[in-house]
Amino acid sequence: MKPAVIVKTAFCIAGFLLFGAGNSILGKMMLNSRSPNIYGVETPFAKPWFQNWGMFTGMAMVIFVELISSCVRRIARRGKSAVERQEQEPLLSSETAIVKKEKSSKFIYVKILAPAMCDVIATIMMNAALVSIPVSIWQMLRGSIIIFTAILTVCYRRKPLNCMNWVGVGIVVGGLVVLGVSAVIGDPESKDVTVGKVILGVVLVVLAQGVQGFQTIVEEQFLHDSSTPPMQIVAFEGIWGFLFATFFFMPICYFIPGEPGNGLTEDFADAWVMIANDPLIVVWTVCYMTSILMFNITGMFIIEVTSALTRNVLEPLRTMIVWIASLIQYYASGGIYGEKWTPLSFLQLGGFILITIGVFTYNQIWAMCCKKKAAETVEE
């Protein structure tokens, strides 16, 4: 790997961790903010549907980055001679070219509809859960996607799992039980958060991982053989999600019976009034959308130059960054944002360690490290 590529990869890994943690932290800060609502009463900005809308807006903005990159590539290509272009571009047989052209047809953007719908549903479930549980536990519970990935691999893909895969799933289940207990018996985020809401939040996060696990299956089935650039896929998934959230889910959530701020009932107009009444929420919203944008860009680059497995390895580190940042926030803001360290935090730490070990075991990271070490020993 060239030095320039190494530097870019290191920069993107740092960005992936920073913006990935920023997504969770900024989302929680938005929900914890307070502002006068449409009736002039100061209330928490508990707007998970609006946050869902903001996430897909950030994803949709990737299309502008892709358009700029495409223009830059075309300009650079025009400045090269025909000989240089032939040397840099792989030669494709006519048959391969025809197949590739068929797979990159316009229908690919229609196929993105299905995973986009899954993403919308999973995201709103997680955002609703974030209202009532700490962001660190929320982030750690997302490791439960391993369980659903294993189930779908066996039942849907009809692919057997080896012993280490199932051991990893078992360890993750143990970690989730520990985290669930620490969330239920821990100090509530506010007086309005009951034990029932905490349990519901934990269940929503876990179920959302099931939806996202199914989303990965749909993406693989519909988009696996497509030659469409990954950045375009992310952008159009964001565009579809933006359209769903704006014209379908936001109107529906307004008419759902219940008290506003419960994670289900929400007034989209009230969200904009609260934003206009508090410049700080404006800052959090803009930063949140920008963080979503940069997270997707850096994540795609990491997969391009390394592999999707690298992202799986980085996820536990991202979770640890979220937790550390939340602790720093709490003591730096005087308890306004973040979460404090309590005796139950040791239980939470144990759950995190179990889930990390389970994820690494399922992805067979330990086996790969041992093989690499053995190969190095043989070479010496």
ChimeraX attribute file (.defattr): number of C-alpha atoms within 10 A of each C-alpha:
attribute: neighborCount
match mode: 1-to-1
recipient: residues
	/A:1	6
	/A:2	6
	/A:3	8
	/A:4	9
	/A:5	11
	/A:6	12
	/A:7	11
	/A:8	15
	/A:9	19
	/A:10	13
	/A:11	13
	/A:12	20
	/A:13	20
	/A:14	14
	/A:15	19
	/A:16	26
	/A:17	24
	/A:18	17
	/A:19	25
	/A:20	23
	/A:21	25
	/A:22	23
	/A:23	21
	/A:24	23
	/A:25	24
	/A:26	21
	/A:27	25
	/A:28	24
	/A:29	21
	/A:30	25
	/A:31	22
	/A:32	21
	/A:33	19
	/A:34	20
	/A:35	21
	/A:36	18
	/A:37	20
	/A:38	15
	/A:39	8
	/A:40	11
	/A:41	11
	/A:42	13
	/A:43	14
	/A:44	17
	/A:45	23
	/A:46	26
	/A:47	26
	/A:48	28
	/A:49	27
	/A:50	22
	/A:51	23
	/A:52	27
	/A:53	25
	/A:54	21
	/A:55	25
	/A:56	30
	/A:57	24
	/A:58	25
	/A:59	28
	/A:60	25
	/A:61	20
	/A:62	23
	/A:63	20
	/A:64	12
	/A:65	16
	/A:66	17
	/A:67	13
	/A:68	11
	/A:69	12
	/A:70	12
	/A:71	12
	/A:72	11
	/A:73	12
	/A:74	11
	/A:75	11
	/A:76	10
	/A:77	13
	/A:78	10
	/A:79	11
	/A:80	10
	/A:81	9
	/A:82	10
	/A:83	8
	/A:84	11
	/A:85	13
	/A:86	10
	/A:87	9
	/A:88	8
	/A:89	8
	/A:90	8
	/A:91	10
	/A:92	10
	/A:93	8
	/A:94	9
	/A:95	9
	/A:96	11
	/A:97	12
	/A:98	11
	/A:99	13
	/A:100	16
	/A:101	13
	/A:102	14
	/A:103	17
	/A:104	16
	/A:105	12
	/A:106	10
	/A:107	10
	/A:108	18
	/A:109	16
	/A:110	11
	/A:111	17
	/A:112	22
	/A:113	18
	/A:114	15
	/A:115	24
	/A:116	24
	/A:117	18
	/A:118	20
	/A:119	23
	/A:120	25
	/A:121	18
	/A:122	23
	/A:123	24
	/A:124	24
	/A:125	25
	/A:126	24
	/A:127	27
	/A:128	25
	/A:129	26
	/A:130	28
	/A:131	28
	/A:132	28
	/A:133	26
	/A:134	22
	/A:135	24
	/A:136	24
	/A:137	24
	/A:138	25
	/A:139	23
	/A:140	27
	/A:141	25
	/A:142	22
	/A:143	25
	/A:144	24
	/A:145	23
	/A:146	23
	/A:147	23
	/A:148	19
	/A:149	20
	/A:150	21
	/A:151	18
	/A:152	18
	/A:153	17
	/A:154	13
	/A:155	11
	/A:156	12
	/A:157	12
	/A:158	10
	/A:159	12
	/A:160	11
	/A:161	13
	/A:162	9
	/A:163	9
	/A:164	15
	/A:165	20
	/A:166	16
	/A:167	15
	/A:168	25
	/A:169	25
	/A:170	17
	/A:171	20
	/A:172	30
	/A:173	20
	/A:174	16
	/A:175	27
	/A:176	25
	/A:177	13
	/A:178	19
	/A:179	26
	/A:180	21
	/A:181	16
	/A:182	19
	/A:183	25
	/A:184	17
	/A:185	11
	/A:186	18
	/A:187	16
	/A:188	17
	/A:189	16
	/A:190	10
	/A:191	7
	/A:192	10
	/A:193	15
	/A:194	14
	/A:195	16
	/A:196	10
	/A:197	18
	/A:198	24
	/A:199	17
	/A:200	16
	/A:201	26
	/A:202	26
	/A:203	16
	/A:204	21
	/A:205	30
	/A:206	25
	/A:207	19
	/A:208	25
	/A:209	24
	/A:210	22
	/A:211	23
	/A:212	23
	/A:213	23
	/A:214	21
	/A:215	19
	/A:216	16
	/A:217	19
	/A:218	18
	/A:219	16
	/A:220	13
	/A:221	12
	/A:222	15
	/A:223	20
	/A:224	12
	/A:225	12
	/A:226	18
	/A:227	15
	/A:228	18
	/A:229	11
	/A:230	17
	/A:231	20
	/A:232	18
	/A:233	21
	/A:234	22
	/A:235	24
	/A:236	24
	/A:237	26
	/A:238	27
	/A:239	23
	/A:240	24
	/A:241	28
	/A:242	24
	/A:243	15
	/A:244	18
	/A:245	24
	/A:246	18
	/A:247	10
	/A:248	11
	/A:249	19
	/A:250	19
	/A:251	14
	/A:252	14
	/A:253	18
	/A:254	16
	/A:255	12
	/A:256	12
	/A:257	10
	/A:258	13
	/A:259	10
	/A:260	16
	/A:261	18
	/A:262	17
	/A:263	22
	/A:264	21
	/A:265	20
	/A:266	26
	/A:267	19
	/A:268	17
	/A:269	13
	/A:270	17
	/A:271	20
	/A:272	14
	/A:273	16
	/A:274	24
	/A:275	23
	/A:276	15
	/A:277	18
	/A:278	14
	/A:279	12
	/A:280	15
	/A:281	21
	/A:282	16
	/A:283	13
	/A:284	20
	/A:285	21
	/A:286	14
	/A:287	18
	/A:288	24
	/A:289	24
	/A:290	20
	/A:291	25
	/A:292	24
	/A:293	25
	/A:294	21
	/A:295	24
	/A:296	20
	/A:297	21
	/A:298	22
	/A:299	21
	/A:300	21
	/A:301	18
	/A:302	22
	/A:303	15
	/A:304	12
	/A:305	14
	/A:306	12
	/A:307	12
	/A:308	13
	/A:309	12
	/A:310	14
	/A:311	18
	/A:312	15
	/A:313	15
	/A:314	13
	/A:315	21
	/A:316	22
	/A:317	14
	/A:318	22
	/A:319	26
	/A:320	18
	/A:321	19
	/A:322	26
	/A:323	23
	/A:324	13
	/A:325	17
	/A:326	25
	/A:327	18
	/A:328	17
	/A:329	19
	/A:330	16
	/A:331	15
	/A:332	12
	/A:333	10
	/A:334	9
	/A:335	13
	/A:336	13
	/A:337	20
	/A:338	26
	/A:339	20
	/A:340	14
	/A:341	12
	/A:342	11
	/A:343	8
	/A:344	16
	/A:345	15
	/A:346	12
	/A:347	17
	/A:348	24
	/A:349	19
	/A:350	15
	/A:351	27
	/A:352	26
	/A:353	17
	/A:354	22
	/A:355	30
	/A:356	23
	/A:357	20
	/A:358	27
	/A:359	27
	/A:360	19
	/A:361	20
	/A:362	25
	/A:363	18
	/A:364	14
	/A:365	16
	/A:366	13
	/A:367	13
	/A:368	11
	/A:369	11
	/A:370	11
	/A:371	12
	/A:372	12
	/A:373	12
	/A:374	11
	/A:375	11
	/A:376	10
	/A:377	9
	/A:378	8
	/A:379	7
	/A:380	5
